[in-house]
Protein backbone atom coordinates (compact mmCIF):
# COMPACT_ATOMS: atom_id res chain seq x y z
CA UNK A 1 0.00 0.00 0.00
CA UNK A 2 1.34 3.45 -0.87
CA UNK A 3 1.58 6.06 1.89
CA UNK A 4 -0.68 9.11 1.96
CA UNK A 5 0.55 12.18 0.08
CA UNK A 6 2.85 14.36 2.25
CA UNK A 7 0.40 17.26 2.13
CA UNK A 8 -2.31 15.08 3.66
CA UNK A 9 0.06 13.83 6.34
CA UNK A 10 1.17 17.38 7.17
CA UNK A 11 -2.46 18.48 7.50
CA UNK A 12 -3.26 15.50 9.70
CA UNK A 13 -0.27 16.25 11.96
CA UNK A 14 -1.34 19.87 12.26
CA UNK A 15 -4.91 18.81 13.10
CA UNK A 16 -3.67 16.47 15.83
CA UNK A 17 -1.41 19.18 17.26
CA UNK A 18 -4.28 21.66 17.42
CA UNK A 19 -6.61 19.15 19.05
CA UNK A 20 -4.17 18.29 21.83
CA UNK A 21 -2.38 21.63 22.25
CA UNK A 22 0.94 20.24 21.08
CA UNK A 23 3.76 21.92 19.17
CA UNK A 24 3.39 20.65 15.59
CA UNK A 25 7.01 19.51 15.45
CA UNK A 26 6.44 17.13 18.37
CA UNK A 27 3.60 15.22 16.72
CA UNK A 28 4.87 11.81 15.66
CA UNK A 29 2.50 9.85 13.44
CA UNK A 30 3.37 6.29 12.45
CA UNK A 31 1.53 4.54 9.63
CA UNK A 32 -0.45 1.73 11.22
CA UNK A 33 -2.53 0.39 8.34
CA UNK A 34 -3.98 0.99 4.92
CA UNK A 35 -6.82 -0.84 3.24
CA UNK A 36 -8.39 -1.43 -0.14
CA UNK A 37 -9.89 2.07 -0.10
CA UNK A 38 -8.08 5.40 0.06
CA UNK A 39 -8.19 5.46 3.86
CA UNK A 40 -4.98 5.40 5.90
CA UNK A 41 -4.55 4.93 9.65
CA UNK A 42 -1.81 6.48 11.79
CA UNK A 43 -0.98 5.93 15.45
CA UNK A 44 -0.57 9.08 17.56
CA UNK A 45 1.37 8.91 20.83
CA UNK A 46 0.20 11.50 23.37
CA UNK A 47 2.43 12.98 26.09
CA UNK A 48 0.67 11.01 28.84
CA UNK A 49 1.59 7.74 27.09
CA UNK A 50 -1.84 6.98 25.66
CA UNK A 51 -2.27 6.39 21.96
CA UNK A 52 -4.99 7.21 19.47
CA UNK A 53 -5.65 6.03 15.93
CA UNK A 54 -6.03 8.79 13.34
CA UNK A 55 -7.96 8.03 10.18
CA UNK A 56 -7.11 9.98 7.04
CA UNK A 57 -9.98 9.60 4.58
CA UNK A 58 -9.71 12.18 1.75
CA UNK A 59 -13.27 13.58 1.46
CA UNK A 60 -13.14 13.75 -2.32
CA UNK A 61 -12.61 9.96 -2.37
CA UNK A 62 -14.11 8.68 0.89
CA UNK A 63 -17.30 9.76 2.66
CA UNK A 64 -16.73 9.24 6.39
CA UNK A 65 -20.24 10.22 7.45
CA UNK A 66 -21.61 6.65 7.39
CA UNK A 67 -18.72 5.45 9.56
CA UNK A 68 -19.31 8.22 12.10
CA UNK A 69 -23.07 7.74 12.19
CA UNK A 70 -22.83 3.97 12.56
CA UNK A 71 -20.08 4.18 15.19
CA UNK A 72 -22.27 6.41 17.33
CA UNK A 73 -25.39 4.28 16.94
CA UNK A 74 -23.62 0.99 17.55
CA UNK A 75 -21.75 2.35 20.58
CA UNK A 76 -25.08 3.53 22.02
CA UNK A 77 -26.39 -0.01 21.48
CA UNK A 78 -23.52 -1.43 23.54
CA UNK A 79 -21.56 -2.91 20.65
CA UNK A 80 -17.77 -3.10 20.69
CA UNK A 81 -16.69 -0.37 18.27
CA UNK A 82 -13.84 2.15 18.52
CA UNK A 83 -14.73 5.30 20.43
CA UNK A 84 -14.80 8.55 18.46
CA UNK A 85 -12.55 11.19 20.07
CA UNK A 86 -12.50 13.72 17.24
CA UNK A 87 -14.36 14.22 13.95
CA UNK A 88 -13.56 16.63 11.10
CA UNK A 89 -15.62 15.52 8.13
CA UNK A 90 -14.73 18.55 6.01
CA UNK A 91 -11.08 17.51 6.02
CA UNK A 92 -11.65 13.78 6.31
CA UNK A 93 -9.90 13.32 9.65
CA UNK A 94 -11.08 11.15 12.54
CA UNK A 95 -9.46 10.46 15.90
CA UNK A 96 -10.38 7.00 17.15
CA UNK A 97 -9.75 4.75 20.10
CA UNK A 98 -6.61 2.68 19.50
CA UNK A 99 -7.63 -0.99 19.47
CA UNK A 100 -4.08 -2.26 19.04
CA UNK A 101 -2.39 -4.19 16.27
CA UNK A 102 -4.01 -7.63 16.43
CA UNK A 103 -6.67 -8.37 13.84
CA UNK A 104 -8.39 -11.70 14.24
CA UNK A 105 -6.49 -13.36 11.40
CA UNK A 106 -3.30 -13.03 13.47
CA UNK A 107 -4.84 -15.47 15.96
CA UNK A 108 -5.85 -18.09 13.40
CA UNK A 109 -3.98 -21.26 12.48
CA UNK A 110 -5.29 -24.27 10.58
CA UNK A 111 -8.98 -24.88 10.09
CA UNK A 112 -8.89 -27.75 12.61
CA UNK A 113 -6.93 -25.83 15.25
CA UNK A 114 -8.85 -25.54 18.53
CA UNK A 115 -7.93 -21.88 19.00
CA UNK A 116 -9.08 -21.06 15.48
CA UNK A 117 -12.41 -22.76 16.12
CA UNK A 118 -12.92 -20.95 19.44
CA UNK A 119 -12.25 -17.56 17.85
CA UNK A 120 -14.79 -18.30 15.16
CA UNK A 121 -17.33 -19.18 17.83
CA UNK A 122 -16.70 -15.80 19.47
CA UNK A 123 -17.01 -14.04 16.14
CA UNK A 124 -20.34 -15.78 15.50
CA UNK A 125 -21.53 -14.69 18.95
CA UNK A 126 -20.73 -11.11 17.98
CA UNK A 127 -22.88 -11.42 14.84
CA UNK A 128 -25.80 -12.39 17.07
CA UNK A 129 -25.10 -9.34 19.26
CA UNK A 130 -24.95 -7.06 16.22
CA UNK A 131 -28.21 -8.33 14.79
CA UNK A 132 -30.04 -8.26 18.12
CA UNK A 133 -28.82 -4.86 19.34
CA UNK A 134 -28.56 -2.74 16.19
CA UNK A 135 -31.78 -2.43 14.26
CA UNK A 136 -31.61 -2.16 10.46
CA UNK A 137 -34.19 0.60 10.03
CA UNK A 138 -31.67 3.42 9.47
CA UNK A 139 -29.40 1.42 7.18
CA UNK A 140 -29.32 1.53 3.36
CA UNK A 141 -31.17 -1.46 1.86
CA UNK A 142 -29.25 -4.45 0.52
CA UNK A 143 -31.85 -4.80 -2.21
CA UNK A 144 -32.09 -6.57 -5.57
CA UNK A 145 -30.29 -3.74 -7.38
CA UNK A 146 -27.30 -3.83 -5.03
CA UNK A 147 -27.15 -7.63 -5.06
CA UNK A 148 -27.23 -7.55 -8.85
CA UNK A 149 -24.54 -4.89 -9.11
CA UNK A 150 -22.31 -7.00 -6.89
CA UNK A 151 -22.86 -10.04 -9.09
CA UNK A 152 -22.05 -7.96 -12.18
CA UNK A 153 -18.54 -7.41 -10.82
CA UNK A 154 -17.68 -11.00 -11.74
CA UNK A 155 -18.45 -10.88 -15.50
CA UNK A 156 -17.34 -7.25 -15.80
CA UNK A 157 -13.96 -7.44 -14.08
CA UNK A 158 -12.95 -11.07 -13.57
CA UNK A 159 -14.23 -12.51 -16.84
CA UNK A 160 -14.20 -9.50 -19.15
CA UNK A 161 -11.35 -7.25 -18.03
CA UNK A 162 -8.96 -9.86 -16.65
CA UNK A 163 -9.63 -13.11 -18.49
CA UNK A 164 -11.33 -11.90 -21.69
CA UNK A 165 -14.09 -14.51 -21.29
CA UNK A 166 -17.84 -14.50 -21.82
CA UNK A 167 -20.35 -15.41 -19.14
CA UNK A 168 -21.24 -19.10 -19.02
CA UNK A 169 -24.52 -20.65 -20.13
CA UNK A 170 -26.99 -20.42 -17.28
CA UNK A 171 -25.43 -17.30 -15.75
CA UNK A 172 -28.69 -15.35 -15.79
CA UNK A 173 -30.60 -18.14 -14.10
CA UNK A 174 -27.97 -18.50 -11.41
CA UNK A 175 -28.07 -14.78 -10.66
CA UNK A 176 -31.86 -14.86 -10.37
CA UNK A 177 -31.64 -17.77 -7.93
CA UNK A 178 -28.98 -16.10 -5.75
CA UNK A 179 -30.80 -12.77 -5.57
CA UNK A 180 -34.17 -14.37 -4.83
CA UNK A 181 -32.65 -16.50 -2.07
CA UNK A 182 -31.03 -13.46 -0.44
CA UNK A 183 -34.25 -11.43 -0.55
CA UNK A 184 -36.21 -14.31 1.00
CA UNK A 185 -34.23 -14.01 4.24
CA UNK A 186 -35.20 -11.79 7.19
CA UNK A 187 -33.63 -8.33 7.06
CA UNK A 188 -31.09 -7.49 9.77
CA UNK A 189 -28.14 -5.17 10.21
CA UNK A 190 -25.28 -6.44 8.03
CA UNK A 191 -21.66 -5.37 8.52
CA UNK A 192 -21.03 -6.43 4.89
CA UNK A 193 -17.33 -7.22 5.29
CA UNK A 194 -17.41 -9.37 8.40
CA UNK A 195 -14.04 -10.97 7.81
CA UNK A 196 -11.28 -11.70 10.31
CA UNK A 197 -9.34 -8.66 9.05
CA UNK A 198 -12.16 -6.39 10.27
CA UNK A 199 -12.33 -7.82 13.78
CA UNK A 200 -9.75 -6.51 16.23
CA UNK A 201 -8.66 -8.65 19.18
CA UNK A 202 -8.10 -6.97 22.52
CA UNK A 203 -7.76 -9.38 25.39
CA UNK A 204 -10.50 -11.96 24.95
CA UNK A 205 -12.86 -9.55 23.20
CA UNK A 206 -13.51 -8.75 19.56
CA UNK A 207 -14.14 -5.23 18.28
CA UNK A 208 -15.81 -4.25 15.01
CA UNK A 209 -14.02 -1.97 12.55
CA UNK A 210 -14.51 -0.91 8.89
CA UNK A 211 -18.28 -0.95 9.17
CA UNK A 212 -18.93 2.12 7.00
CA UNK A 213 -20.60 0.00 4.28
CA UNK A 214 -23.12 -1.62 6.64
CA UNK A 215 -26.61 -2.21 5.22
CA UNK A 216 -29.99 -3.71 6.03
CA UNK A 217 -29.76 -7.11 4.44
CA UNK A 218 -29.97 -10.91 4.61
CA UNK A 219 -29.66 -12.70 7.93
CA UNK A 220 -26.91 -15.07 6.78
CA UNK A 221 -24.63 -12.56 5.05
CA UNK A 222 -22.20 -11.78 7.86
CA UNK A 223 -22.09 -15.43 8.90
CA UNK A 224 -20.92 -16.57 5.49
CA UNK A 225 -18.54 -13.59 5.22
CA UNK A 226 -16.80 -15.05 8.25
CA UNK A 227 -17.04 -18.77 7.46
CA UNK A 228 -16.11 -18.37 3.78
CA UNK A 229 -13.69 -15.48 4.16
CA UNK A 230 -10.06 -14.91 3.29
CA UNK A 231 -8.25 -17.04 5.83
CA UNK A 232 -9.96 -20.41 6.31
CA UNK A 233 -11.73 -23.02 4.24
CA UNK A 234 -13.82 -25.18 6.53
CA UNK A 235 -15.13 -28.56 5.41
CA UNK A 236 -18.78 -29.07 4.57
CA UNK A 237 -19.64 -30.70 7.89
CA UNK A 238 -18.13 -27.92 9.98
CA UNK A 239 -19.78 -25.24 7.83
CA UNK A 240 -23.18 -26.94 8.07
CA UNK A 241 -22.89 -27.37 11.84
CA UNK A 242 -22.16 -23.68 12.38
CA UNK A 243 -24.98 -22.65 10.03
CA UNK A 244 -27.45 -24.89 11.90
CA UNK A 245 -26.35 -23.59 15.31
CA UNK A 246 -26.80 -20.06 13.98
CA UNK A 247 -30.28 -20.93 12.67
CA UNK A 248 -31.36 -22.38 15.99
CA UNK A 249 -30.25 -19.31 17.93
CA UNK A 250 -31.88 -16.96 15.39
CA UNK A 251 -35.14 -18.89 15.72
CA UNK A 252 -34.97 -18.86 19.51
CA UNK A 253 -34.65 -15.07 19.75
CA UNK A 254 -37.13 -14.31 17.00
CA UNK A 255 -34.91 -13.20 14.14
CA UNK A 256 -35.87 -16.18 11.98
CA UNK A 257 -39.28 -17.89 11.67
CA UNK A 258 -39.31 -21.43 13.00
CA UNK A 259 -40.80 -22.66 9.72
CA UNK A 260 -37.36 -22.15 8.07
CA UNK A 261 -35.93 -25.58 8.66
CA UNK A 262 -32.34 -26.80 8.69
CA UNK A 263 -32.18 -27.70 5.00
CA UNK A 264 -33.83 -24.50 3.81
CA UNK A 265 -31.53 -22.24 5.82
CA UNK A 266 -28.41 -24.17 4.79
CA UNK A 267 -29.43 -23.70 1.14
CA UNK A 268 -29.92 -19.97 1.75
CA UNK A 269 -26.48 -19.76 3.35
CA UNK A 270 -24.89 -21.61 0.42
CA UNK A 271 -26.60 -19.28 -2.06
CA UNK A 272 -25.48 -16.24 -0.07
CA UNK A 273 -21.93 -17.59 0.01
CA UNK A 274 -21.97 -18.13 -3.76
CA UNK A 275 -23.16 -14.56 -4.33
CA UNK A 276 -20.43 -13.15 -2.11
CA UNK A 277 -17.69 -15.33 -3.63
CA UNK A 278 -18.61 -14.11 -7.12
CA UNK A 279 -18.59 -10.53 -5.88
CA UNK A 280 -15.16 -10.96 -4.27
CA UNK A 281 -13.66 -12.53 -7.41
CA UNK A 282 -14.80 -9.46 -9.31
CA UNK A 283 -13.70 -6.93 -6.70
CA UNK A 284 -10.23 -8.42 -6.37
CA UNK A 285 -9.72 -8.12 -10.13
CA UNK A 286 -11.02 -4.55 -10.07
CA UNK A 287 -8.72 -3.61 -7.21
CA UNK A 288 -5.81 -4.96 -9.23
CA UNK A 289 -6.67 -3.56 -12.65
CA UNK A 290 -8.39 -0.26 -11.88
CA UNK A 291 -6.91 0.72 -8.53
CA UNK A 292 -3.39 -0.74 -8.95
CA UNK A 293 -3.62 -2.55 -5.60
CA UNK A 294 -1.29 -5.49 -5.05
CA UNK A 295 -1.78 -8.80 -3.27
CA UNK A 296 -5.30 -9.60 -4.43
CA UNK A 297 -4.81 -11.87 -7.43
CA UNK A 298 -3.16 -14.58 -5.37
CA UNK A 299 -6.34 -14.85 -3.30
CA UNK A 300 -8.53 -15.70 -6.28
CA UNK A 301 -8.08 -19.52 -6.07
CA UNK A 302 -9.17 -19.43 -2.42
CA UNK A 303 -12.44 -17.72 -3.29
CA UNK A 304 -12.93 -19.93 -6.31
CA UNK A 305 -12.78 -22.89 -3.90
CA UNK A 306 -15.37 -21.13 -1.73
CA UNK A 307 -17.55 -20.66 -4.81
CA UNK A 308 -17.28 -24.32 -5.78
CA UNK A 309 -18.11 -25.38 -2.20
CA UNK A 310 -21.12 -23.07 -2.16
CA UNK A 311 -22.55 -24.16 -5.51
CA UNK A 312 -22.08 -27.82 -4.56
CA UNK A 313 -24.59 -27.19 -1.78
CA UNK A 314 -27.23 -25.94 -4.22
CA UNK A 315 -29.50 -27.92 -6.49
CA UNK A 316 -29.52 -27.30 -10.25
CA UNK A 317 -27.18 -24.94 -12.13
CA UNK A 318 -25.18 -27.89 -13.44
CA UNK A 319 -24.08 -25.89 -16.49
CA UNK A 320 -22.34 -23.22 -14.40
CA UNK A 321 -20.83 -25.85 -12.09
CA UNK A 322 -19.37 -27.75 -15.05
CA UNK A 323 -18.09 -24.52 -16.62
CA UNK A 324 -16.30 -23.61 -13.39
CA UNK A 325 -14.41 -26.90 -13.36
CA UNK A 326 -13.74 -27.39 -17.06
CA UNK A 327 -13.33 -23.82 -18.34
CA UNK A 328 -13.01 -21.16 -15.68
CA UNK A 329 -10.60 -22.83 -13.24
CA UNK A 330 -8.05 -23.78 -15.96
CA UNK A 331 -8.25 -20.28 -17.45
CA UNK A 332 -7.82 -18.65 -14.05
CA UNK A 333 -4.82 -20.77 -13.08
CA UNK A 334 -3.14 -20.28 -16.46
CA UNK A 335 -3.61 -16.50 -16.20
CA UNK A 336 -2.18 -16.46 -12.70
CA UNK A 337 0.85 -18.48 -13.79
CA UNK A 338 1.55 -16.02 -16.60
CA UNK A 339 1.11 -12.92 -14.45
CA UNK A 340 4.37 -11.46 -13.07
C-alpha positions in Angstrom: 0.0 0.0 0.0 1.3 3.5 -0.9 1.6 6.1 1.9 -0.7 9.1 2.0 0.5 12.2 0.1 2.8 14.4 2.2 0.4 17.3 2.1 -2.3 15.1 3.7 0.1 13.8 6.3 1.2 17.4 7.2 -2.5 18.5 7.5 -3.3 15.5 9.7 -0.3 16.3 12.0 -1.3 19.9 12.3 -4.9 18.8 13.1 -3.7 16.5 15.8 -1.4 19.2 17.3 -4.3 21.7 17.4 -6.6 19.1 19.1 -4.2 18.3 21.8 -2.4 21.6 22.2 0.9 20.2 21.1 3.8 21.9 19.2 3.4 20.6 15.6 7.0 19.5 15.4 6.4 17.1 18.4 3.6 15.2 16.7 4.9 11.8 15.7 2.5 9.8 13.4 3.4 6.3 12.4 1.5 4.5 9.6 -0.5 1.7 11.2 -2.5 0.4 8.3 -4.0 1.0 4.9 -6.8 -0.8 3.2 -8.4 -1.4 -0.1 -9.9 2.1 -0.1 -8.1 5.4 0.1 -8.2 5.5 3.9 -5.0 5.4 5.9 -4.6 4.9 9.6 -1.8 6.5 11.8 -1.0 5.9 15.5 -0.6 9.1 17.6 1.4 8.9 20.8 0.2 11.5 23.4 2.4 13.0 26.1 0.7 11.0 28.8 1.6 7.7 27.1 -1.8 7.0 25.7 -2.3 6.4 22.0 -5.0 7.2 19.5 -5.7 6.0 15.9 -6.0 8.8 13.3 -8.0 8.0 10.2 -7.1 10.0 7.0 -10.0 9.6 4.6 -9.7 12.2 1.7 -13.3 13.6 1.5 -13.1 13.7 -2.3 -12.6 10.0 -2.4 -14.1 8.7 0.9 -17.3 9.8 2.7 -16.7 9.2 6.4 -20.2 10.2 7.5 -21.6 6.6 7.4 -18.7 5.4 9.6 -19.3 8.2 12.1 -23.1 7.7 12.2 -22.8 4.0 12.6 -20.1 4.2 15.2 -22.3 6.4 17.3 -25.4 4.3 16.9 -23.6 1.0 17.6 -21.8 2.3 20.6 -25.1 3.5 22.0 -26.4 0.0 21.5 -23.5 -1.4 23.5 -21.6 -2.9 20.6 -17.8 -3.1 20.7 -16.7 -0.4 18.3 -13.8 2.2 18.5 -14.7 5.3 20.4 -14.8 8.6 18.5 -12.6 11.2 20.1 -12.5 13.7 17.2 -14.4 14.2 13.9 -13.6 16.6 11.1 -15.6 15.5 8.1 -14.7 18.5 6.0 -11.1 17.5 6.0 -11.7 13.8 6.3 -9.9 13.3 9.6 -11.1 11.2 12.5 -9.5 10.5 15.9 -10.4 7.0 17.2 -9.7 4.8 20.1 -6.6 2.7 19.5 -7.6 -1.0 19.5 -4.1 -2.3 19.0 -2.4 -4.2 16.3 -4.0 -7.6 16.4 -6.7 -8.4 13.8 -8.4 -11.7 14.2 -6.5 -13.4 11.4 -3.3 -13.0 13.5 -4.8 -15.5 16.0 -5.9 -18.1 13.4 -4.0 -21.3 12.5 -5.3 -24.3 10.6 -9.0 -24.9 10.1 -8.9 -27.7 12.6 -6.9 -25.8 15.3 -8.9 -25.5 18.5 -7.9 -21.9 19.0 -9.1 -21.1 15.5 -12.4 -22.8 16.1 -12.9 -20.9 19.4 -12.3 -17.6 17.9 -14.8 -18.3 15.2 -17.3 -19.2 17.8 -16.7 -15.8 19.5 -17.0 -14.0 16.1 -20.3 -15.8 15.5 -21.5 -14.7 18.9 -20.7 -11.1 18.0 -22.9 -11.4 14.8 -25.8 -12.4 17.1 -25.1 -9.3 19.3 -24.9 -7.1 16.2 -28.2 -8.3 14.8 -30.0 -8.3 18.1 -28.8 -4.9 19.3 -28.6 -2.7 16.2 -31.8 -2.4 14.3 -31.6 -2.2 10.5 -34.2 0.6 10.0 -31.7 3.4 9.5 -29.4 1.4 7.2 -29.3 1.5 3.4 -31.2 -1.5 1.9 -29.2 -4.5 0.5 -31.9 -4.8 -2.2 -32.1 -6.6 -5.6 -30.3 -3.7 -7.4 -27.3 -3.8 -5.0 -27.2 -7.6 -5.1 -27.2 -7.5 -8.8 -24.5 -4.9 -9.1 -22.3 -7.0 -6.9 -22.9 -10.0 -9.1 -22.0 -8.0 -12.2 -18.5 -7.4 -10.8 -17.7 -11.0 -11.7 -18.5 -10.9 -15.5 -17.3 -7.3 -15.8 -14.0 -7.4 -14.1 -12.9 -11.1 -13.6 -14.2 -12.5 -16.8 -14.2 -9.5 -19.2 -11.4 -7.3 -18.0 -9.0 -9.9 -16.6 -9.6 -13.1 -18.5 -11.3 -11.9 -21.7 -14.1 -14.5 -21.3 -17.8 -14.5 -21.8 -20.4 -15.4 -19.1 -21.2 -19.1 -19.0 -24.5 -20.7 -20.1 -27.0 -20.4 -17.3 -25.4 -17.3 -15.8 -28.7 -15.3 -15.8 -30.6 -18.1 -14.1 -28.0 -18.5 -11.4 -28.1 -14.8 -10.7 -31.9 -14.9 -10.4 -31.6 -17.8 -7.9 -29.0 -16.1 -5.8 -30.8 -12.8 -5.6 -34.2 -14.4 -4.8 -32.7 -16.5 -2.1 -31.0 -13.5 -0.4 -34.2 -11.4 -0.6 -36.2 -14.3 1.0 -34.2 -14.0 4.2 -35.2 -11.8 7.2 -33.6 -8.3 7.1 -31.1 -7.5 9.8 -28.1 -5.2 10.2 -25.3 -6.4 8.0 -21.7 -5.4 8.5 -21.0 -6.4 4.9 -17.3 -7.2 5.3 -17.4 -9.4 8.4 -14.0 -11.0 7.8 -11.3 -11.7 10.3 -9.3 -8.7 9.0 -12.2 -6.4 10.3 -12.3 -7.8 13.8 -9.7 -6.5 16.2 -8.7 -8.6 19.2 -8.1 -7.0 22.5 -7.8 -9.4 25.4 -10.5 -12.0 24.9 -12.9 -9.6 23.2 -13.5 -8.7 19.6 -14.1 -5.2 18.3 -15.8 -4.2 15.0 -14.0 -2.0 12.5 -14.5 -0.9 8.9 -18.3 -0.9 9.2 -18.9 2.1 7.0 -20.6 0.0 4.3 -23.1 -1.6 6.6 -26.6 -2.2 5.2 -30.0 -3.7 6.0 -29.8 -7.1 4.4 -30.0 -10.9 4.6 -29.7 -12.7 7.9 -26.9 -15.1 6.8 -24.6 -12.6 5.0 -22.2 -11.8 7.9 -22.1 -15.4 8.9 -20.9 -16.6 5.5 -18.5 -13.6 5.2 -16.8 -15.1 8.2 -17.0 -18.8 7.5 -16.1 -18.4 3.8 -13.7 -15.5 4.2 -10.1 -14.9 3.3 -8.3 -17.0 5.8 -10.0 -20.4 6.3 -11.7 -23.0 4.2 -13.8 -25.2 6.5 -15.1 -28.6 5.4 -18.8 -29.1 4.6 -19.6 -30.7 7.9 -18.1 -27.9 10.0 -19.8 -25.2 7.8 -23.2 -26.9 8.1 -22.9 -27.4 11.8 -22.2 -23.7 12.4 -25.0 -22.7 10.0 -27.4 -24.9 11.9 -26.4 -23.6 15.3 -26.8 -20.1 14.0 -30.3 -20.9 12.7 -31.4 -22.4 16.0 -30.3 -19.3 17.9 -31.9 -17.0 15.4 -35.1 -18.9 15.7 -35.0 -18.9 19.5 -34.6 -15.1 19.7 -37.1 -14.3 17.0 -34.9 -13.2 14.1 -35.9 -16.2 12.0 -39.3 -17.9 11.7 -39.3 -21.4 13.0 -40.8 -22.7 9.7 -37.4 -22.1 8.1 -35.9 -25.6 8.7 -32.3 -26.8 8.7 -32.2 -27.7 5.0 -33.8 -24.5 3.8 -31.5 -22.2 5.8 -28.4 -24.2 4.8 -29.4 -23.7 1.1 -29.9 -20.0 1.8 -26.5 -19.8 3.4 -24.9 -21.6 0.4 -26.6 -19.3 -2.1 -25.5 -16.2 -0.1 -21.9 -17.6 0.0 -22.0 -18.1 -3.8 -23.2 -14.6 -4.3 -20.4 -13.1 -2.1 -17.7 -15.3 -3.6 -18.6 -14.1 -7.1 -18.6 -10.5 -5.9 -15.2 -11.0 -4.3 -13.7 -12.5 -7.4 -14.8 -9.5 -9.3 -13.7 -6.9 -6.7 -10.2 -8.4 -6.4 -9.7 -8.1 -10.1 -11.0 -4.6 -10.1 -8.7 -3.6 -7.2 -5.8 -5.0 -9.2 -6.7 -3.6 -12.7 -8.4 -0.3 -11.9 -6.9 0.7 -8.5 -3.4 -0.7 -8.9 -3.6 -2.6 -5.6 -1.3 -5.5 -5.1 -1.8 -8.8 -3.3 -5.3 -9.6 -4.4 -4.8 -11.9 -7.4 -3.2 -14.6 -5.4 -6.3 -14.9 -3.3 -8.5 -15.7 -6.3 -8.1 -19.5 -6.1 -9.2 -19.4 -2.4 -12.4 -17.7 -3.3 -12.9 -19.9 -6.3 -12.8 -22.9 -3.9 -15.4 -21.1 -1.7 -17.6 -20.7 -4.8 -17.3 -24.3 -5.8 -18.1 -25.4 -2.2 -21.1 -23.1 -2.2 -22.6 -24.2 -5.5 -22.1 -27.8 -4.6 -24.6 -27.2 -1.8 -27.2 -25.9 -4.2 -29.5 -27.9 -6.5 -29.5 -27.3 -10.2 -27.2 -24.9 -12.1 -25.2 -27.9 -13.4 -24.1 -25.9 -16.5 -22.3 -23.2 -14.4 -20.8 -25.8 -12.1 -19.4 -27.7 -15.0 -18.1 -24.5 -16.6 -16.3 -23.6 -13.4 -14.4 -26.9 -13.4 -13.7 -27.4 -17.1 -13.3 -23.8 -18.3 -13.0 -21.2 -15.7 -10.6 -22.8 -13.2 -8.0 -23.8 -16.0 -8.2 -20.3 -17.4 -7.8 -18.7 -14.0 -4.8 -20.8 -13.1 -3.1 -20.3 -16.5 -3.6 -16.5 -16.2 -2.2 -16.5 -12.7 0.8 -18.5 -13.8 1.6 -16.0 -16.6 1.1 -12.9 -14.4 4.4 -11.5 -13.1 
